[in-house]
Amino acid sequence: MTNFKNETNKAYSQRQFKNRWDALKKEWKAWKKLKGEDNGLRWNTIKRTIDASNDW
């Protein structure tokens, strides 16, 4: 927390950091699930979007 404050000049409490960490963890899990190959979706590296088949 001290290093973050020194680098960004913003002070957050430990609870605020934990809340943000938990929210980011949920988003990351959802992202990994969307990017997975087994669900019919795939990541298009050229367009930087998620592609789905017409059947999906």
ZIFENDA-V200711 format. One record per residue. N is the residue number from 1. RES is the residue in one small letter. SS is DSSP state (hx for helix, st for strand, lp for the rest). PSI is psi in whole degrees, -180 to 180 (999 if undefined). Layout:
N_RES_SS_PSI / N_RES_SS_PSI
This chain:
1_m_lp_-37 / 2_t_hx_-45 / 3_n_hx_-41 / 4_f_hx_-45 / 5_k_hx_-42 / 6_n_hx_-38 / 7_e_hx_-33 / 8_t_hx_-13 / 9_n_lp_28 / 10_k_lp_130 / 11_a_lp_126 / 12_y_lp_151 / 13_s_lp_166 / 14_q_hx_-37 / 15_r_hx_-41 / 16_q_hx_-41 / 17_f_hx_-45 / 18_k_hx_-43 / 19_n_hx_-43 / 20_r_hx_-41 / 21_w_hx_-45 / 22_d_hx_-41 / 23_a_hx_-43 / 24_l_hx_-35 / 25_k_hx_-42 / 26_k_hx_-45 / 27_e_hx_-40 / 28_w_hx_-43 / 29_k_hx_-42 / 30_a_hx_-41 / 31_w_hx_-46 / 32_k_hx_-39 / 33_k_hx_-43 / 34_l_hx_-38 / 35_k_hx_-13 / 36_g_lp_145 / 37_e_hx_-21 / 38_d_hx_-2 / 39_n_hx_8 / 40_g_lp_-4 / 41_l_st_153 / 42_r_st_156 / 43_w_st_127 / 44_n_st_109 / 45_t_lp_-26 / 46_i_lp_-50 / 47_k_lp_-18 / 48_r_lp_46 / 49_t_st_171 / 50_i_st_130 / 51_d_st_147 / 52_a_st_151 / 53_s_lp_164 / 54_n_lp_-33 / 55_d_lp_-33 / 56_w_lp_999
